[in-house]
Amino acid sequence: QVQLVESGGDLVQPGGSLRLSCAASRSIVSSNAMGWYRQAPGKARELVASMPSGGIINYADSVKGRFAISRDIAKNTVYLQMNSLKPEDTAVYYCKANFRGTYYWGQGTQVTVSS
């Protein structure tokens, strides 16, 4: 079993920045992939960014050039740096991990972009 704990969500003005963190209870070096998803009210959950182990990082078109996924192996933590935030980025952001074909989700962290 793997626990994922997200943090960093907040209320921010348009154009602002936030950094989300996802702390894993297991070494992320052994993961097949880590990623961030988001779900806005009334909408389906969607991929924001994914980081396959040894693979190519993938971003949703809507966040390319503004968001960046990264990881700190020593801290077993994955980050999502979000810049130039827009109101349409408002959503609950979830961390997802794939460990040998078993998927785990965090509880989510709320990001609200509003003036």
C-alpha positions as semicolon CSV with decimal commas, in nm:
position;residue;x (nm);y (nm);z (nm)
1;Q;0,000;0,000;0,000
2;V;0,123;0,349;-0,087
3;Q;-0,002;0,673;0,064
4;L;0,018;0,995;-0,131
5;V;-0,030;1,328;0,044
6;E;-0,074;1,643;-0,161
7;S;-0,023;1,994;-0,031
8;G;0,025;2,346;-0,158
9;G;-0,320;2,428;-0,288
10;D;-0,444;2,779;-0,221
11;L;-0,639;3,077;-0,349
12;V;-0,427;3,278;-0,592
13;Q;-0,490;3,568;-0,827
14;P;-0,474;3,525;-1,205
15;G;-0,115;3,540;-1,322
16;G;0,012;3,406;-0,993
17;S;0,212;3,093;-0,912
18;L;0,180;2,793;-0,685
19;R;0,385;2,483;-0,620
20;L;0,205;2,164;-0,532
21;S;0,377;1,879;-0,352
22;C;0,297;1,508;-0,341
23;A;0,475;1,313;-0,071
24;A;0,481;0,935;-0,115
25;S;0,513;0,679;0,164
26;R;0,731;0,465;-0,061
27;S;1,041;0,531;-0,263
28;I;0,935;0,691;-0,590
29;V;1,241;0,546;-0,757
30;S;1,050;0,217;-0,773
31;S;0,746;0,375;-0,935
32;N;0,658;0,318;-1,298
33;A;0,515;0,667;-1,324
34;M;0,401;0,963;-1,121
35;G;0,155;1,225;-1,234
36;W;-0,080;1,508;-1,157
37;Y;-0,447;1,521;-1,251
38;R;-0,717;1,776;-1,185
39;Q;-1,093;1,784;-1,164
40;A;-1,297;2,100;-1,196
41;P;-1,659;2,117;-1,074
42;G;-1,889;1,936;-1,314
43;K;-1,602;1,809;-1,526
44;A;-1,417;1,481;-1,563
45;R;-1,079;1,430;-1,406
46;E;-0,804;1,509;-1,656
47;L;-0,432;1,456;-1,688
48;V;-0,218;1,761;-1,617
49;A;0,133;1,616;-1,627
50;S;0,290;1,274;-1,613
51;M;0,644;1,159;-1,543
52;P;0,708;0,800;-1,648
53;S;1,014;0,637;-1,497
54;G;1,286;0,684;-1,756
55;G;1,035;0,817;-2,005
56;I;0,927;1,144;-2,158
57;I;0,734;1,391;-1,948
58;N;0,391;1,467;-2,088
59;Y;0,177;1,777;-2,035
60;A;-0,180;1,863;-2,120
61;D;-0,190;2,117;-2,402
62;S;-0,367;2,364;-2,176
63;V;-0,073;2,383;-1,934
64;K;0,228;2,350;-2,164
65;G;0,478;2,626;-2,104
66;R;0,316;2,721;-1,773
67;F;0,338;2,410;-1,555
68;A;0,637;2,190;-1,476
69;I;0,650;1,853;-1,304
70;S;0,960;1,751;-1,112
71;R;1,067;1,515;-0,838
72;D;1,301;1,495;-0,541
73;I;1,402;1,132;-0,497
74;A;1,559;1,191;-0,158
75;K;1,229;1,327;-0,027
76;N;1,005;1,084;-0,220
77;T;0,817;1,388;-0,339
78;V;0,681;1,498;-0,674
79;Y;0,612;1,864;-0,745
80;L;0,395;2,061;-0,982
81;Q;0,514;2,416;-1,038
82;M;0,228;2,622;-1,176
83;N;0,294;2,965;-1,324
84;S;0,078;3,219;-1,504
85;L;-0,230;3,068;-1,346
86;K;-0,568;3,127;-1,507
87;P;-0,921;3,103;-1,364
88;E;-0,975;2,791;-1,576
89;D;-0,697;2,621;-1,377
90;T;-0,930;2,617;-1,077
91;A;-0,977;2,255;-0,971
92;V;-0,891;1,991;-0,717
93;Y;-0,546;1,861;-0,806
94;Y;-0,466;1,496;-0,744
95;C;-0,139;1,306;-0,738
96;K;-0,134;0,959;-0,894
97;A;0,131;0,692;-0,872
98;N;0,181;0,368;-1,062
99;F;0,378;0,104;-0,879
100;R;0,406;-0,211;-1,091
101;G;0,061;-0,167;-1,240
102;T;-0,114;-0,077;-0,915
103;Y;-0,245;0,277;-0,909
104;Y;-0,270;0,502;-0,606
105;W;-0,434;0,842;-0,562
106;G;-0,390;1,116;-0,310
107;Q;-0,678;1,295;-0,142
108;G;-0,643;1,608;-0,355
109;T;-0,563;1,972;-0,291
110;Q;-0,780;2,265;-0,394
111;V;-0,643;2,531;-0,627
112;T;-0,861;2,836;-0,682
113;V;-0,758;3,109;-0,925
114;S;-0,967;3,419;-0,877
115;S;-0,936;3,792;-0,832
